[in-house]
Amino acid sequence: MTYLSDAKLKNKFYGFDIITSLSFLAALVFLLWKASYGIVSLDESFYSTVLYRLWQGDGMIVHEWHPGQLFSFLLLPIFSLFMAISGSTEGVFLFLRLLFVAAQFTGAVYIYIRLRHFQPLGAVLGSLALMLYAPLQMMALSYNTLAILMLSAACVTMLTGQRVNISAPVSGLLFAGAVLCCPYLVLVYIVYSVAVFVPFIRQKLDMPAFAVGYWLRFTAGCAVLALAFLAFLFSRCGLDEFFAAIPQVLNDPEHTPQSFGTIVYKYIESIYGNFYSYTTTQVIIFSFVIPLLALIVAIDRKRVEHRLFYIIPAMVITAAFFVYYIFNDRTVNFLMFPLNILGFFSCFLMRKRDMRPFVLLFLPGIMYSFCIHLCSNLGLMSIGSAMTVSGLASAIYVVGLFRELQEEKSLFSRLVGLGLLAALLLQLGVLTYFRYRYSTWDKDTSQLSVTIDRGPQKGLVTTPANATKLLQTYGRNLSCKGA
């Protein structure tokens, strides 16, 4: 896998970029169409109510105790602009969904433009998957979606930035935004800092992003957003109020304290337990299958020559996960996990591999999946969602290995290569189908036929029964307000 300069890309992939542009535009049209389908409930409404309370003047932490509230700082300026223009919350949910589409489209295009230097086809397939993905099918900017977008953009900027004075602080700013969405991502920053300041690790990695100068600029970017956040936070509360409220924030009944060993075990159980069953014996047995295969690959000095013996079992495992999740659960979160198995093995089985996407994109995504597991009770739903970040690197490596296998004389090798590409297309196809057919809080898209004509959910399309119920509730609320 050879890093391609801008000049080489311009000369070699003009036609490819036209097809790619049309693909992104098609995905944009699809998401703009889908944005209005399905009513709002629970999580999606919670995200908006936190914004509304902040807009009214409430303070973070002291007036809201939910641990996931910090992301709202990033959206408050845009929400305030909407309120200033509209003067009410009528149609606010459709507006926020369209904002989600704009963010997904912008982020995906930016990531593609950056990653195409490594592998154009892998970059477009990975970026399209990121763009079409919506955690739990909810088209809402939340701590989940913003963390994925901002961490992905931060890592890709670190990976491909040529101008250190710009790329380092920008990546730091983006990473700080991701930390607001998942505070445990501070652990990734600590690991990064250790890698920078331990000479052996820094020399071993030998990448510009691990230079001390880059780290200083990156940290400066983090500090800019951190200072802005702290200024906003303490503009609405004092230190005494803040420290008095912290125990209430940490006293979340849905996230009780657990030992580190229990957390690690549940992380493994979430991956294998969903697929097999929640018995300790099976979780332990199956949790060693992939690591054992990886260990054999690591010690085999001729692993490239033997790569079919390794990639085929990895493909079987990946296919098993895909088939199970496609036929047993319609949640798109699960679809973002299996491809990373292929991505991991493809990286180490390539003859010409570049480890930079693995170190600066794949590993941060895996670490994020553990970080989100620390603050979530959704198991593989949250873990798989976070692995969307790693999936960007996986797509690059899977296509890279596909390209190498197509150059071999053996027909069987070329067929295996086509199987790798098929896995990427399968993920993208099923993801698109699920996003087309399902809405989180509503019936299948084919059953949604009535457009709500007033209230916060104005412009959304739902079933006749849901529309009647919502409008009745809205009418009662107006009556109570008038009384």
C-alpha positions in Angstrom: 0.0 0.0 0.0 1.7 3.2 -1.2 0.8 6.7 0.0 -0.4 8.7 -3.0 0.4 12.4 -3.3 -2.2 15.0 -4.4 -0.6 15.1 -7.9 -0.7 11.3 -8.4 -4.4 11.3 -7.2 -5.3 14.0 -9.6 -3.7 12.3 -12.6 -4.8 8.8 -11.8 -8.2 8.9 -10.2 -10.2 11.7 -12.0 -12.9 9.3 -13.2 -13.0 7.5 -9.9 -13.5 10.8 -8.0 -16.5 11.6 -10.3 -18.1 8.2 -9.4 -17.3 8.8 -5.7 -18.8 12.3 -5.8 -22.0 10.9 -7.2 -22.0 8.2 -4.5 -21.8 10.8 -1.8 -24.5 12.9 -3.4 -26.8 9.9 -3.6 -26.2 9.1 0.0 -26.9 12.7 0.9 -30.2 12.7 -1.0 -31.1 9.4 0.7 -30.4 10.8 4.2 -32.3 14.0 3.5 -35.3 11.9 2.4 -35.1 9.6 5.5 -34.6 12.5 8.0 -38.4 13.2 8.2 -39.4 9.6 8.8 -40.2 8.3 12.3 -41.3 10.1 15.5 -39.1 11.2 18.3 -39.0 9.6 21.7 -36.7 8.8 24.7 -33.0 9.3 23.8 -33.6 11.6 20.9 -36.0 13.9 22.8 -33.6 13.9 25.8 -30.7 15.3 23.7 -32.9 18.2 22.6 -34.3 18.9 26.1 -30.8 19.3 27.5 -30.1 21.8 24.8 -33.4 23.6 25.5 -32.6 23.8 29.2 -29.2 25.3 28.6 -30.7 27.8 26.1 -33.1 28.8 28.9 -30.2 29.5 31.2 -29.7 26.3 33.2 -26.2 25.4 34.1 -24.4 22.1 33.4 -23.7 19.7 36.3 -25.6 21.9 38.9 -29.0 21.7 37.1 -28.6 18.5 35.1 -27.1 15.4 36.6 -27.0 13.1 33.6 -23.4 12.0 32.8 -23.9 12.4 29.1 -24.8 16.1 29.1 -21.4 17.6 28.2 -21.8 17.1 24.4 -24.6 19.8 24.4 -22.0 22.5 24.8 -20.9 21.8 21.2 -24.4 22.2 19.8 -25.7 25.1 21.9 -24.6 27.9 19.5 -26.4 26.3 16.6 -29.5 25.5 18.7 -29.5 29.1 20.0 -29.4 30.4 16.4 -32.4 28.2 15.5 -34.3 29.5 18.5 -33.4 33.1 17.6 -34.7 32.7 14.0 -37.8 30.6 14.7 -38.8 32.0 18.0 -40.1 28.6 19.2 -39.4 24.9 19.2 -41.8 24.1 16.4 -40.1 21.8 13.9 -36.9 21.6 16.1 -36.5 17.8 15.8 -36.5 17.9 12.0 -34.0 20.7 12.1 -31.7 18.7 14.4 -32.0 15.7 12.1 -31.1 17.8 9.1 -28.2 19.1 11.1 -27.1 15.5 11.7 -27.2 14.8 8.0 -25.1 17.9 7.3 -22.5 16.8 9.9 -22.4 13.2 8.6 -22.0 14.3 5.0 -19.3 16.9 5.8 -17.4 14.5 8.1 -17.5 11.6 5.6 -16.3 13.8 2.7 -13.5 15.2 4.7 -12.4 11.8 5.9 -12.6 10.4 2.4 -10.4 13.2 1.0 -7.8 12.5 3.6 -7.8 8.7 3.5 -7.9 8.3 -0.2 -4.1 8.9 -0.2 -3.8 5.4 1.3 -6.4 3.5 -0.6 -9.1 5.3 -2.6 -11.6 2.5 -2.9 -11.2 1.6 0.8 -11.6 5.2 1.7 -14.8 5.7 -0.1 -16.4 2.5 1.2 -15.4 3.2 4.7 -16.5 6.9 4.6 -19.9 6.0 3.0 -20.4 3.5 5.8 -19.6 6.2 8.4 -22.0 8.6 6.6 -24.9 6.2 6.5 -24.4 4.9 10.0 -26.7 6.3 12.8 -26.5 4.7 16.2 -29.7 2.8 17.0 -31.0 4.3 13.7 -31.4 7.7 15.5 -30.6 10.6 13.2 -29.6 12.8 16.1 -26.3 14.6 17.0 -25.5 13.2 20.4 -22.6 12.1 22.5 -22.5 8.9 20.3 -22.6 10.4 16.8 -20.4 13.5 17.7 -17.8 11.3 19.4 -17.5 9.0 16.3 -17.3 12.0 13.9 -14.9 14.1 15.9 -12.6 11.2 16.9 -12.5 9.9 13.4 -11.7 13.4 12.0 -9.0 14.0 14.7 -7.3 10.7 14.0 -7.5 11.2 10.2 -6.0 14.7 10.6 -3.2 13.3 12.6 -2.6 10.6 10.1 -2.5 12.7 7.0 -1.8 16.3 8.0 1.2 17.7 6.2 1.3 21.1 7.9 2.0 20.4 11.5 1.3 23.9 12.7 -2.3 23.5 11.4 -3.0 19.8 11.6 -1.8 19.3 15.2 -4.0 21.9 16.9 -7.0 21.1 14.7 -6.7 17.4 15.6 -6.4 18.4 19.2 -9.5 20.6 19.0 -11.5 17.8 17.4 -10.2 15.3 20.0 -11.2 17.6 22.8 -14.7 17.7 21.3 -14.8 13.8 21.4 -13.7 13.9 25.0 -16.7 16.1 25.9 -18.9 13.3 24.4 -17.1 10.5 26.2 -14.9 11.8 29.0 -13.2 8.4 29.3 -11.4 9.2 26.1 -8.9 11.0 28.3 -7.4 7.6 28.7 -6.5 7.7 24.9 -4.8 11.0 25.4 -2.8 9.5 28.3 -1.7 6.5 26.2 -0.8 8.9 23.4 1.3 11.0 25.8 3.1 8.0 27.1 4.0 6.9 23.6 5.4 10.4 22.9 7.5 10.7 26.0 8.8 7.1 26.2 11.8 7.2 23.8 11.7 3.5 22.9 8.0 3.7 21.9 8.5 7.0 20.0 11.5 5.7 18.1 9.7 2.4 17.3 6.6 4.2 15.9 8.7 6.8 14.0 5.7 8.9 12.9 5.3 12.7 12.9 2.3 12.6 15.2 4.5 11.2 18.0 7.0 14.0 17.9 7.1 16.1 21.1 6.5 19.3 19.0 3.4 17.7 17.5 2.1 16.7 20.9 2.5 20.2 22.3 0.5 21.7 19.4 -2.1 18.9 19.7 -2.4 19.6 23.5 -2.7 23.3 22.7 -5.7 22.5 20.5 -7.3 20.5 23.3 -6.7 23.3 25.7 -8.5 25.9 23.6 -11.8 23.9 23.7 -11.3 22.9 27.3 -10.9 26.5 28.4 -14.0 27.6 26.4 -16.0 24.8 28.0 -14.8 25.7 31.5 -15.6 29.4 30.9 -19.1 28.4 29.9 -19.5 25.9 32.8 -18.5 28.4 35.5 -20.4 31.3 34.0 -23.5 29.6 35.3 -22.3 28.1 38.6 -19.8 28.6 41.3 -17.1 26.2 42.5 -19.1 25.3 45.6 -22.2 24.4 43.6 -20.1 22.5 41.1 -18.4 20.3 43.7 -21.6 19.8 45.6 -23.3 18.5 42.4 -20.5 16.1 41.3 -21.6 13.2 43.6 -25.1 13.4 42.1 -23.7 13.1 38.6 -21.6 10.1 39.6 -24.5 8.5 41.5 -26.1 7.1 38.3 -28.2 4.0 39.1 -27.7 2.7 35.6 -23.9 2.8 35.8 -22.9 1.3 39.2 -19.2 1.1 40.1 -17.5 -2.2 39.1 -14.0 -3.7 39.4 -11.7 -3.4 36.5 -11.7 -7.2 36.0 -15.5 -7.3 35.8 -15.4 -4.5 33.3 -12.9 -6.3 31.1 -14.9 -9.6 31.3 -18.1 -7.8 30.4 -16.4 -6.2 27.5 -15.5 -9.6 26.1 -18.9 -11.1 27.1 -20.6 -8.3 25.2 -18.9 -9.3 22.0 -19.1 -13.1 22.2 -22.1 -13.4 24.5 -24.4 -11.7 22.1 -23.4 -14.2 19.4 -23.3 -17.4 21.4 -24.8 -17.3 24.9 -24.1 -15.8 28.2 -22.3 -18.7 29.8 -18.9 -18.1 31.3 -17.4 -21.3 29.7 -18.4 -20.3 26.1 -17.3 -16.7 26.5 -13.9 -17.8 27.7 -13.5 -20.4 24.9 -14.6 -18.2 22.1 -12.7 -15.1 23.4 -9.5 -17.0 22.7 -10.3 -18.0 19.1 -9.4 -14.7 17.4 -6.4 -13.9 19.8 -5.0 -17.4 19.1 -5.3 -16.9 15.4 -3.6 -13.5 15.7 -0.8 -15.0 17.8 -0.1 -17.6 15.2 0.0 -14.9 12.5 2.4 -12.9 14.7 5.0 -15.7 15.1 4.7 -17.0 11.5 7.6 -15.4 9.7 6.1 -16.5 6.4 2.6 -15.3 7.2 2.3 -13.5 3.8 3.0 -16.7 1.9 0.5 -18.5 4.2 -2.0 -15.8 4.4 -4.9 -17.7 2.8 -4.7 -20.1 5.7 -5.3 -17.2 8.1 -7.6 -14.9 6.2 -10.1 -17.6 5.3 -10.9 -18.5 9.0 -11.1 -14.7 9.7 -13.6 -14.4 6.8 -15.7 -17.3 8.2 -15.8 -15.7 11.7 -16.7 -12.4 10.1 -19.4 -13.9 8.0 -20.9 -15.8 11.0 -21.2 -12.5 12.9 -22.8 -10.7 9.9 -25.3 -13.5 9.3 -26.3 -13.7 12.9 -26.8 -10.0 13.3 -28.6 -9.5 9.9 -31.2 -12.2 10.7 -31.5 -11.8 14.5 -31.4 -8.0 15.1 -32.2 -5.0 13.0 -29.9 -2.7 15.0 -27.2 -1.2 12.8 -24.8 -0.9 15.7 -23.9 -4.6 15.5 -23.0 -4.2 11.8 -20.1 -1.9 12.5 -18.2 -4.6 14.5 -17.4 -7.7 12.4 -15.5 -5.9 9.6 -12.8 -5.0 12.1 -11.9 -8.7 12.4 -11.1 -8.7 8.7 -9.4 -5.4 8.9 -7.0 -6.5 11.7 -5.9 -9.6 9.8 -5.7 -7.9 6.4 -3.3 -5.4 7.9 -0.8 -8.0 9.0 -1.2 -10.2 6.0 -0.5 -7.6 3.3 2.9 -7.7 1.6 3.1 -3.9 1.4 1.4 -2.5 4.4 1.5 0.9 6.0 1.1 0.8 9.8 0.1 4.4 10.2 -3.7 3.9 9.7 -3.5 1.0 12.2 -1.7 3.0 14.9 -3.5 6.3 14.4 -7.0 5.1 13.4 -7.6 1.4 14.1 -6.2 1.4 17.6 -7.9 4.6 18.8 -11.2 3.2 17.6 -10.6 0.0 19.6 -9.7 2.0 22.7 -12.8 4.2 22.2 -14.9 1.0 22.2 -13.5 0.2 25.6 -13.9 3.7 26.9 -17.5 3.9 25.9 -18.1 0.5 27.5 -16.9 2.1 30.8 -19.8 4.5 30.7 -22.5 2.5 28.9 -24.8 -0.4 29.8 -25.6 -1.3 26.1 -22.9 -3.9 25.7 -22.1 -4.6 22.0 -24.5 -1.9 20.8 -22.1 0.7 22.2 -18.9 -1.2 21.5 -19.8 -1.9 17.9 -20.9 1.7 17.4 -17.5 3.0 18.6 -15.7 0.5 16.3 -17.1 2.6 13.4 -13.9 4.6 13.9 -11.7 1.5 13.5 -13.8 0.4 10.5 -12.3 3.3 8.5 -8.9 1.8 8.8 -10.3 -1.7 8.3 -11.8 -0.8 5.0 -8.4 0.5 3.8 -6.6 -2.7 4.8 -9.3 -5.1 3.4 -9.3 -3.4 0.0 -5.4 -3.3 0.2 -5.3 -7.1 0.7 -8.0 -7.5 -2.0 -5.8 -5.6 -4.5 -2.8 -7.8 -3.6 -4.7 -11.1 -4.0 -6.0 -9.9 -7.4 -2.4 -9.7 -8.6 -1.7 -13.4 -7.8 -1.9 -16.1 -10.5 -4.0 -18.5 -8.4 -7.7 -18.3 -9.3 -8.5 -19.4 -5.7 -6.5 -16.4 -4.3 -8.4 -14.0 -6.5 -11.7 -15.5 -5.4 -10.7 -15.1 -1.8 -9.9 -11.5 -2.6 -13.3 -11.0 -4.1 -14.8 -12.4 -0.9 -13.0 -9.7 1.1 -14.5 -7.0 -1.2 -17.9 -8.6 -0.9 -17.7 -8.3 2.9 -17.3 -4.5 2.6 -20.1 -4.3 0.1 -22.3 -6.5 2.3 -21.9 -4.2 5.2 -22.7 -1.1 3.1 -25.7 -2.8 1.5 -27.3 -4.1 4.7 -26.6 -0.8 6.4 -28.4 1.1 3.7 -31.3 -1.4 3.7 -31.7 -1.2 7.5 -31.5 2.6 7.4 -34.1 2.6 4.6 -36.6 0.3 6.3 -36.4 0.9 10.0 -36.9 3.9 12.4 -36.0 3.5 16.0 -39.3 4.6 17.6 -41.7 3.8 14.8 -43.0 1.3 12.4 -41.4 0.3 9.1 -41.0 3.1 6.6 -43.7 1.7 4.4 -46.2 2.2 7.2 -45.4 5.9 7.8 -47.8 8.1 5.9 -49.0 11.0 7.9 -47.0 14.3 8.3 -47.2 16.1 11.6 -48.2 19.7 10.9 -47.4 21.4 14.2 -45.4 21.2 17.4 -41.7 20.3 18.0 -42.2 17.2 15.7 -43.6 19.3 12.8 -42.5 17.9 9.5 -41.9 14.3 10.7 -43.8 11.5 9.1 -45.4 8.7 11.2 -48.3 6.3 11.3 -51.9 7.7 11.5 -52.2 6.4 15.1 -49.0 8.0 16.3 -49.9 11.3 14.6 -53.3 11.4 16.3 -51.8 10.6 19.7 -49.0 13.3 19.3 -51.4 16.0 18.2 -53.8 15.2 21.1 -50.9 15.4 23.5 -49.8 18.7 21.9 -53.3 20.1 22.2 -53.6 19.2 25.9 -50.2 20.8 26.6 -51.4 24.0 24.9 -54.6 23.9 26.9 -52.7 23.5 30.2 -50.3 26.4 29.2 -53.3 28.6 28.3 -55.0 27.8 31.6 
